Amino acid sequence: MNQFGRRLSFSTFGESHGKAIGCVVDGVPAGLSIDETFIQSQLNRRKPGKSEFETARKEDDKVEILSGILDGVSTGTPIAMIIYNTNHKSKDYSNIKDIFRPGHADFTYYKKYGIRDYRGGGRSSARETAARVAAGAIAKLMLQELNIQILSGISEIHGIKATDFDYEYAKTSIICALDKKVEEQQKEVILKAKNNHDSVGGVARVVIKGVPVGLGEPIYYKTDALLADAMMGINAAKAVEIGDGFASSQSLGSQNNDEITSKGFASNHAGGILGGITNGDDIIINTYFKPTPSIFQPQHTINIDNTDVDFSLKGRHDPCVAVRGSIVCESMAALVIADMLLLNMGRQISGIKQYYM
Ligand SMILES: Cc1cc2nc3c(=O)[nH]c(=O)nc-3n(C[C@H](O)[C@H](O)[C@H](O)COP(=O)(O)O)c2cc1C
């Protein structure tokens, strides 16, 4: 189950401390200009070790395209990309080889498979999300041709909330903060947790602009359902909201309905989706990330023999995974919308005729 999407699908491979990670993106229409520097720029946004707010593991995340492109243009065949791991320190993990880190996937992977790649969390590590960002960059190139824009940023860290959502500012912020007013406070709570050998959670917000009306495949492949699937599949994501999300359950119908005018919707509580189908308004997604499970305080757990143990972790970890997680959310959203666009082609007989006649 390492594949995602239907018409535009991708699968990823690799482990945190293995030789490489990568992806195969299938279903990319032929003739799409593939700008390798753009793909690399997206990976650079996610790559670790850029600041004190991230894990100190330094990876260049240099992407190499192996197939599917000729003279800078997609050929309609699978696009394979590889990123070599260069900075893994597996010995940092030798003391947790046989014990389960609380909050991480060690316990469940071991119980399910009977074997666990303990080096950096193996396949359960968010290192894998670099491959999703590479795949997402291909989807973004496709969306750019259609003037669909995807932006993201951090709306909340440890309860400190943005009230303004400035996506251009987020591009310049080292923690991808959407609101300059609270950025310093957000930075402080991350560093405070880090200095206490602890971690904090946060919320990543994604907006998708310029989406045409009609994307989404009721009943079981609705746009909101697939976006939630995509976001919840990201490591440490614990909840997803579309539009007003949780708040809409406390609202009145008269407040929550987006009235329709001849010029468009008067408000956007729905977050751009009705009945699982895009309504042409901005799609808004908030993804809630838990605090990083790997913390450096002494903790209690069990080992593979079910013996109680106290342990202290070594290694390098993000103090707040939401920060780099926001770029992964943006990439997954691009992949969902690109898939929906391709699925929607030929939805009406007039569209099919236009293509063939
Ligand atoms: C971008 C990103 C970076 C992450 N970095 C770390 C990390 O450095 N250390 C860690 O323990 N977990 C990290 N995680 C979270 C774990 O991968 C995740 O909590 C773990 O796989 C268990 O899965 P679950 O939290 O979804 O249940 C990161 C997540 C993301 C999205």
The ligand as an SDF file (V2000), in Angstrom:
LIG
                    3D

 31 33  0  0  0  0  0  0  0  0999 V2000
    8.1890   16.6250    8.0120 C   0  0  0  0  0  0  0  0  0  0  0  0
    8.1310   15.6810    9.1660 C   0  0  0  0  0  0  0  0  0  0  0  0
    9.2810   15.4610    9.9210 C   0  0  0  0  0  0  0  0  0  0  0  0
    9.2460   14.5640   10.9950 C   0  0  0  0  0  0  0  0  0  0  0  0
   10.3860   14.4150   11.7300 N   0  0  0  0  0  0  0  0  0  0  0  0
   10.3540   13.6040   12.8140 C   0  0  0  0  0  0  0  0  0  0  0  0
   11.5000   13.4790   13.6460 C   0  0  0  0  0  0  0  0  0  0  0  0
   12.5240   14.1360   13.4290 O   0  0  0  0  0  0  0  0  0  0  0  0
   11.4190   12.6170   14.6910 N   0  0  0  0  0  0  0  0  0  0  0  0
   10.2890   11.8980   14.9910 C   0  0  0  0  0  0  0  0  0  0  0  0
   10.2640   11.1690   15.9510 O   0  0  0  0  0  0  0  0  0  0  0  0
    9.1930   12.0320   14.2280 N   0  0  0  0  0  0  0  0  0  0  0  0
    9.1950   12.8580   13.1560 C   0  0  0  0  0  0  0  0  0  0  0  0
    8.0670   12.9700   12.3890 N   0  0  0  0  0  0  0  0  0  0  0  0
    6.8450   12.2500   12.7750 C   0  0  0  0  0  0  0  0  0  0  0  0
    6.9420   10.7350   12.6740 C   0  0  0  0  0  0  0  0  0  0  0  0
    7.3620   10.3330   11.3890 O   0  0  0  0  0  0  0  0  0  0  0  0
    5.5920   10.1090   13.0300 C   0  0  0  0  0  0  0  0  0  0  0  0
    5.0860   10.6450   14.2130 O   0  0  0  0  0  0  0  0  0  0  0  0
    5.7200    8.5950   13.1720 C   0  0  0  0  0  0  0  0  0  0  0  0
    5.9700    8.0210   11.9130 O   0  0  0  0  0  0  0  0  0  0  0  0
    4.4790    7.9290   13.7680 C   0  0  0  0  0  0  0  0  0  0  0  0
    3.3750    8.1270   12.9330 O   0  0  0  0  0  0  0  0  0  0  0  0
    2.0490    8.8890   13.4280 P   0  0  0  0  0  0  0  0  0  0  0  0
    2.4980   10.0260   14.2920 O   0  0  0  0  0  0  0  0  0  0  0  0
    1.4020    9.3650   12.1540 O   0  0  0  0  0  0  0  0  0  0  0  0
    1.2190    7.9100   14.1850 O   0  0  0  0  0  0  0  0  0  0  0  0
    8.0450   13.8650   11.3190 C   0  0  0  0  0  0  0  0  0  0  0  0
    6.8990   14.1030   10.5520 C   0  0  0  0  0  0  0  0  0  0  0  0
    6.9250   15.0030    9.4920 C   0  0  0  0  0  0  0  0  0  0  0  0
    5.6820   15.2780    8.7020 C   0  0  0  0  0  0  0  0  0  0  0  0
  1  2  1  0
  2  3  1  0
  2 30  2  0
  3  4  2  0
  4  5  1  0
  4 28  1  0
  5  6  2  0
  6  7  1  0
  6 13  1  0
  7  8  2  0
  7  9  1  0
  9 10  1  0
 10 11  2  0
 10 12  1  0
 12 13  2  0
 13 14  1  0
 14 15  1  0
 14 28  1  0
 15 16  1  0
 16 17  1  0
 16 18  1  0
 18 19  1  0
 18 20  1  0
 20 21  1  0
 20 22  1  0
 22 23  1  0
 23 24  1  0
 24 25  2  0
 24 26  1  0
 24 27  1  0
 28 29  2  0
 29 30  1  0
 30 31  1  0
M  END
$$$$
